[in-house]
Amino acid sequence: MFCSIRKFFFSIQMFHRYFLLNYVYLSAATISFGNVEQVSAGDWSHFYSINVRGYALTAKYIAPILKKQKSGSIINVSSTLGLVAIPNTVVYSSCKGAIIQLTRNLAHDLGPFNIRVNSVSPGRIESPVGDEQAKMLGLAEILNNFSKEASCLKRVGQAKEIANTIVFLISDLCPFMTGANLIIDGGMTII
């Protein structure tokens, strides 16, 4: 993985010679189910490598480009599961919590170079991939019902609602916002 990330950023550096890089959007995740006793040491390494290390290495290699141009925005996708605990999601939830903290640290480190770093934490969002995974696990109806009952808005979120928030974050509408984690869950985490 490390080698492919480095090759990718070499390509970005070539691109950057001719174009300005305005933002980086990071949204990689894989999920594991189980409690702390059920998850293997290998699972911890595997899931942290994808869900956290990938974000960190991307920031490592994109930072010099953004610093050179003295501008840019990094958006990290986390999850409400990085904020609240539910049974049997210890690895995924801790990864998503780590992304929120990584966002804060990156905002602190890169802010002096006019680089903003923020994260979004969606709740249950209707999407083809998420819906298919939920169906495979036999959780689709349970998750949708829970999301509707447990949120203030009594519905599941839509992908375009997350996209609109990300567009806001990368735009010039919020040039003073950095280190923030925007929760987009229909009010689920406040109940």
Short mmCIF file of the C-alpha atoms (twelve columns), coordinates in Angstrom:
data_MODEL
# 
_entry.id   MODEL 
# 
loop_
_atom_site.group_PDB 
_atom_site.id 
_atom_site.type_symbol 
_atom_site.label_atom_id 
_atom_site.label_alt_id 
_atom_site.label_comp_id 
_atom_site.label_asym_id 
_atom_site.label_seq_id 
_atom_site.Cartn_x 
_atom_site.Cartn_y 
_atom_site.Cartn_z 
_atom_site.pdbx_PDB_model_num 
ATOM 1   C CA . MET A 1   0.000   0.000   0.000   1 
ATOM 2   C CA . PHE A 2   2.806   2.436   0.957   1 
ATOM 3   C CA . CYS A 3   4.482   2.061   -2.445  1 
ATOM 4   C CA . SER A 4   1.258   2.649   -4.390  1 
ATOM 5   C CA . ILE A 5   0.476   5.774   -2.344  1 
ATOM 6   C CA . ARG A 6   3.946   7.127   -3.084  1 
ATOM 7   C CA . LYS A 7   3.541   6.425   -6.829  1 
ATOM 8   C CA . PHE A 8   0.148   8.123   -6.810  1 
ATOM 9   C CA . PHE A 9   1.620   11.251  -5.252  1 
ATOM 10  C CA . PHE A 10  4.444   11.318  -7.743  1 
ATOM 11  C CA . SER A 11  1.709   11.560  -10.398 1 
ATOM 12  C CA . ILE A 12  0.020   14.349  -8.415  1 
ATOM 13  C CA . GLN A 13  3.311   16.268  -8.273  1 
ATOM 14  C CA . MET A 14  3.558   16.079  -12.053 1 
ATOM 15  C CA . PHE A 15  -0.051  17.282  -12.341 1 
ATOM 16  C CA . HIS A 16  0.655   20.097  -9.868  1 
ATOM 17  C CA . ARG A 17  3.297   21.571  -12.164 1 
ATOM 18  C CA . TYR A 18  0.482   22.800  -14.395 1 
ATOM 19  C CA . PHE A 19  -2.574  22.991  -12.133 1 
ATOM 20  C CA . LEU A 20  -3.502  24.153  -8.651  1 
ATOM 21  C CA . LEU A 21  -4.632  21.446  -6.240  1 
ATOM 22  C CA . ASN A 22  -7.604  22.887  -4.330  1 
ATOM 23  C CA . TYR A 23  -8.719  19.993  -2.171  1 
ATOM 24  C CA . VAL A 24  -8.185  16.391  -1.170  1 
ATOM 25  C CA . TYR A 25  -11.153 14.214  -0.231  1 
ATOM 26  C CA . LEU A 26  -10.337 11.069  1.772   1 
ATOM 27  C CA . SER A 27  -12.989 8.402   2.094   1 
ATOM 28  C CA . ALA A 28  -11.599 4.909   2.475   1 
ATOM 29  C CA . ALA A 29  -12.990 2.380   4.895   1 
ATOM 30  C CA . THR A 30  -13.561 -1.247  5.504   1 
ATOM 31  C CA . ILE A 31  -15.609 -2.591  8.374   1 
ATOM 32  C CA . SER A 32  -15.149 -5.376  10.864  1 
ATOM 33  C CA . PHE A 33  -17.672 -6.707  13.321  1 
ATOM 34  C CA . GLY A 34  -16.865 -8.100  16.741  1 
ATOM 35  C CA . ASN A 35  -16.056 -7.116  20.276  1 
ATOM 36  C CA . VAL A 36  -12.533 -6.654  21.629  1 
ATOM 37  C CA . GLU A 37  -12.127 -10.368 22.414  1 
ATOM 38  C CA . GLN A 38  -13.351 -11.526 19.013  1 
ATOM 39  C CA . VAL A 39  -11.169 -9.311  16.837  1 
ATOM 40  C CA . SER A 40  -7.733  -10.731 16.039  1 
ATOM 41  C CA . ALA A 41  -4.452  -8.840  16.222  1 
ATOM 42  C CA . GLY A 42  -4.221  -9.184  12.448  1 
ATOM 43  C CA . ASP A 43  -7.656  -7.599  12.048  1 
ATOM 44  C CA . TRP A 44  -6.555  -4.594  14.101  1 
ATOM 45  C CA . SER A 45  -3.506  -4.103  11.872  1 
ATOM 46  C CA . HIS A 46  -5.422  -4.648  8.643   1 
ATOM 47  C CA . PHE A 47  -8.291  -2.289  9.434   1 
ATOM 48  C CA . TYR A 48  -6.093  0.450   10.922  1 
ATOM 49  C CA . SER A 49  -3.852  0.251   7.871   1 
ATOM 50  C CA . ILE A 50  -6.761  0.982   5.543   1 
ATOM 51  C CA . ASN A 51  -8.971  3.152   7.725   1 
ATOM 52  C CA . VAL A 52  -6.338  5.354   9.397   1 
ATOM 53  C CA . ARG A 53  -2.854  4.824   7.976   1 
ATOM 54  C CA . GLY A 54  -4.095  5.448   4.428   1 
ATOM 55  C CA . TYR A 55  -5.443  8.859   5.441   1 
ATOM 56  C CA . ALA A 56  -2.229  9.729   7.311   1 
ATOM 57  C CA . LEU A 57  0.059   8.737   4.436   1 
ATOM 58  C CA . THR A 58  -2.070  10.635  1.954   1 
ATOM 59  C CA . ALA A 59  -1.752  13.752  4.121   1 
ATOM 60  C CA . LYS A 60  1.996   13.160  4.443   1 
ATOM 61  C CA . TYR A 61  2.524   13.152  0.695   1 
ATOM 62  C CA . ILE A 62  0.025   15.843  -0.235  1 
ATOM 63  C CA . ALA A 63  1.145   18.320  2.463   1 
ATOM 64  C CA . PRO A 64  4.293   19.500  0.622   1 
ATOM 65  C CA . ILE A 65  2.245   20.317  -2.478  1 
ATOM 66  C CA . LEU A 66  -0.387  22.240  -0.507  1 
ATOM 67  C CA . LYS A 67  2.279   23.997  1.587   1 
ATOM 68  C CA . LYS A 68  4.127   25.118  -1.546  1 
ATOM 69  C CA . GLN A 69  0.973   26.730  -2.953  1 
ATOM 70  C CA . LYS A 70  -0.009  28.067  0.524   1 
ATOM 71  C CA . SER A 71  -3.608  26.918  0.195   1 
ATOM 72  C CA . GLY A 72  -5.854  23.906  0.057   1 
ATOM 73  C CA . SER A 73  -8.402  21.898  1.918   1 
ATOM 74  C CA . ILE A 74  -8.339  18.304  3.153   1 
ATOM 75  C CA . ILE A 75  -11.639 16.607  3.933   1 
ATOM 76  C CA . ASN A 76  -11.560 13.372  5.921   1 
ATOM 77  C CA . VAL A 77  -14.631 11.168  6.112   1 
ATOM 78  C CA . SER A 78  -15.219 9.701   9.559   1 
ATOM 79  C CA . SER A 79  -18.502 8.405   10.991  1 
ATOM 80  C CA . THR A 80  -20.839 8.930   13.898  1 
ATOM 81  C CA . LEU A 81  -19.469 5.591   15.083  1 
ATOM 82  C CA . GLY A 82  -16.275 7.499   15.840  1 
ATOM 83  C CA . LEU A 83  -18.302 9.445   18.404  1 
ATOM 84  C CA . VAL A 84  -20.686 6.894   19.907  1 
ATOM 85  C CA . ALA A 85  -20.252 3.244   20.777  1 
ATOM 86  C CA . ILE A 86  -22.485 0.451   19.589  1 
ATOM 87  C CA . PRO A 87  -21.915 -3.253  20.181  1 
ATOM 88  C CA . ASN A 88  -19.513 -5.244  18.010  1 
ATOM 89  C CA . THR A 89  -17.919 -2.358  16.124  1 
ATOM 90  C CA . VAL A 90  -14.813 -1.802  18.266  1 
ATOM 91  C CA . VAL A 91  -12.304 -1.758  15.387  1 
ATOM 92  C CA . TYR A 92  -14.348 0.353   12.969  1 
ATOM 93  C CA . SER A 93  -15.456 2.791   15.667  1 
ATOM 94  C CA . SER A 94  -11.950 3.288   17.021  1 
ATOM 95  C CA . CYS A 95  -10.621 3.855   13.479  1 
ATOM 96  C CA . LYS A 96  -13.252 6.502   12.842  1 
ATOM 97  C CA . GLY A 97  -12.458 8.171   16.175  1 
ATOM 98  C CA . ALA A 98  -8.789  8.197   15.178  1 
ATOM 99  C CA . ILE A 99  -9.676  9.972   11.923  1 
ATOM 100 C CA . ILE A 100 -11.417 12.748  13.867  1 
ATOM 101 C CA . GLN A 101 -8.304  13.244  16.002  1 
ATOM 102 C CA . LEU A 102 -6.020  13.004  12.954  1 
ATOM 103 C CA . THR A 103 -8.087  15.805  11.416  1 
ATOM 104 C CA . ARG A 104 -7.482  18.025  14.441  1 
ATOM 105 C CA . ASN A 105 -3.754  17.338  14.461  1 
ATOM 106 C CA . LEU A 106 -3.420  17.974  10.730  1 
ATOM 107 C CA . ALA A 107 -5.380  21.232  11.084  1 
ATOM 108 C CA . HIS A 108 -2.936  22.317  13.779  1 
ATOM 109 C CA . ASP A 109 0.158   21.332  11.768  1 
ATOM 110 C CA . LEU A 110 -0.976  22.662  8.390   1 
ATOM 111 C CA . GLY A 111 -2.957  25.745  9.448   1 
ATOM 112 C CA . PRO A 112 0.057   28.072  9.363   1 
ATOM 113 C CA . PHE A 113 0.289   27.308  5.631   1 
ATOM 114 C CA . ASN A 114 -3.353  28.308  5.000   1 
ATOM 115 C CA . ILE A 115 -4.373  24.665  4.609   1 
ATOM 116 C CA . ARG A 116 -7.713  23.781  6.151   1 
ATOM 117 C CA . VAL A 117 -8.435  20.257  7.386   1 
ATOM 118 C CA . ASN A 118 -11.935 19.188  8.411   1 
ATOM 119 C CA . SER A 119 -13.862 15.966  8.755   1 
ATOM 120 C CA . VAL A 120 -17.448 14.887  8.280   1 
ATOM 121 C CA . SER A 121 -19.132 12.210  10.358  1 
ATOM 122 C CA . PRO A 122 -22.181 10.846  8.579   1 
ATOM 123 C CA . GLY A 123 -24.757 8.697   10.285  1 
ATOM 124 C CA . ARG A 124 -26.751 6.078   8.359   1 
ATOM 125 C CA . ILE A 125 -26.745 7.141   4.705   1 
ATOM 126 C CA . GLU A 126 -28.672 5.486   1.918   1 
ATOM 127 C CA . SER A 127 -26.086 4.392   -0.642  1 
ATOM 128 C CA . PRO A 128 -25.683 1.447   -3.032  1 
ATOM 129 C CA . VAL A 129 -22.518 0.118   -1.350  1 
ATOM 130 C CA . GLY A 130 -23.729 0.592   2.226   1 
ATOM 131 C CA . ASP A 131 -27.145 -0.843  1.434   1 
ATOM 132 C CA . GLU A 132 -25.612 -3.894  -0.270  1 
ATOM 133 C CA . GLN A 133 -23.298 -4.548  2.697   1 
ATOM 134 C CA . ALA A 134 -26.208 -4.226  5.113   1 
ATOM 135 C CA . LYS A 135 -28.274 -6.671  3.051   1 
ATOM 136 C CA . MET A 136 -25.412 -9.201  2.911   1 
ATOM 137 C CA . LEU A 137 -25.158 -9.063  6.695   1 
ATOM 138 C CA . GLY A 138 -28.923 -9.234  7.162   1 
ATOM 139 C CA . LEU A 139 -28.906 -5.812  8.823   1 
ATOM 140 C CA . ALA A 140 -30.605 -3.575  6.229   1 
ATOM 141 C CA . GLU A 141 -34.046 -3.456  7.834   1 
ATOM 142 C CA . ILE A 142 -32.649 -3.229  11.364  1 
ATOM 143 C CA . LEU A 143 -30.293 -0.343  10.473  1 
ATOM 144 C CA . ASN A 144 -32.916 1.591   8.542   1 
ATOM 145 C CA . ASN A 145 -35.531 1.198   11.274  1 
ATOM 146 C CA . PHE A 146 -33.055 2.118   13.998  1 
ATOM 147 C CA . SER A 147 -31.861 5.162   12.033  1 
ATOM 148 C CA . LYS A 148 -35.405 6.372   11.514  1 
ATOM 149 C CA . GLU A 149 -36.423 5.842   15.132  1 
ATOM 150 C CA . ALA A 150 -33.208 7.176   16.670  1 
ATOM 151 C CA . SER A 151 -32.863 10.423  14.699  1 
ATOM 152 C CA . CYS A 152 -34.639 13.727  15.165  1 
ATOM 153 C CA . LEU A 153 -35.545 13.843  11.468  1 
ATOM 154 C CA . LYS A 154 -36.953 10.268  11.484  1 
ATOM 155 C CA . ARG A 155 -35.310 9.231   8.227   1 
ATOM 156 C CA . VAL A 156 -32.133 7.876   6.675   1 
ATOM 157 C CA . GLY A 157 -29.734 10.404  5.166   1 
ATOM 158 C CA . GLN A 158 -29.076 10.777  1.462   1 
ATOM 159 C CA . ALA A 159 -25.660 10.744  -0.209  1 
ATOM 160 C CA . LYS A 160 -26.290 14.162  -1.773  1 
ATOM 161 C CA . GLU A 161 -26.640 15.630  1.743   1 
ATOM 162 C CA . ILE A 162 -23.089 14.509  2.542   1 
ATOM 163 C CA . ALA A 163 -21.863 15.728  -0.855  1 
ATOM 164 C CA . ASN A 164 -23.398 19.171  -0.274  1 
ATOM 165 C CA . THR A 165 -21.614 19.451  3.064   1 
ATOM 166 C CA . ILE A 166 -18.299 18.512  1.474   1 
ATOM 167 C CA . VAL A 167 -18.810 21.091  -1.281  1 
ATOM 168 C CA . PHE A 168 -19.396 23.678  1.459   1 
ATOM 169 C CA . LEU A 169 -16.203 22.635  3.266   1 
ATOM 170 C CA . ILE A 170 -13.992 22.883  0.196   1 
ATOM 171 C CA . SER A 171 -15.552 26.152  -0.955  1 
ATOM 172 C CA . ASP A 172 -14.617 29.713  -0.093  1 
ATOM 173 C CA . LEU A 173 -17.757 29.944  2.075   1 
ATOM 174 C CA . CYS A 174 -15.890 28.770  5.188   1 
ATOM 175 C CA . PRO A 175 -12.290 29.998  4.960   1 
ATOM 176 C CA . PHE A 176 -11.929 30.237  8.747   1 
ATOM 177 C CA . MET A 177 -13.118 26.695  9.507   1 
ATOM 178 C CA . THR A 178 -10.434 24.137  10.253  1 
ATOM 179 C CA . GLY A 179 -10.126 21.235  12.678  1 
ATOM 180 C CA . ALA A 180 -13.892 20.826  12.709  1 
ATOM 181 C CA . ASN A 181 -15.852 17.600  12.564  1 
ATOM 182 C CA . LEU A 182 -19.300 18.135  11.075  1 
ATOM 183 C CA . ILE A 183 -21.863 15.587  12.218  1 
ATOM 184 C CA . ILE A 184 -24.443 14.792  9.548   1 
ATOM 185 C CA . ASP A 185 -26.806 12.296  11.139  1 
ATOM 186 C CA . GLY A 186 -30.281 13.823  11.307  1 
ATOM 187 C CA . GLY A 187 -29.724 14.512  15.000  1 
ATOM 188 C CA . MET A 188 -29.116 10.870  15.935  1 
ATOM 189 C CA . THR A 189 -26.123 11.534  18.196  1 
ATOM 190 C CA . ILE A 190 -27.989 14.090  20.329  1 
ATOM 191 C CA . ILE A 191 -30.794 11.756  21.367  1 
# 
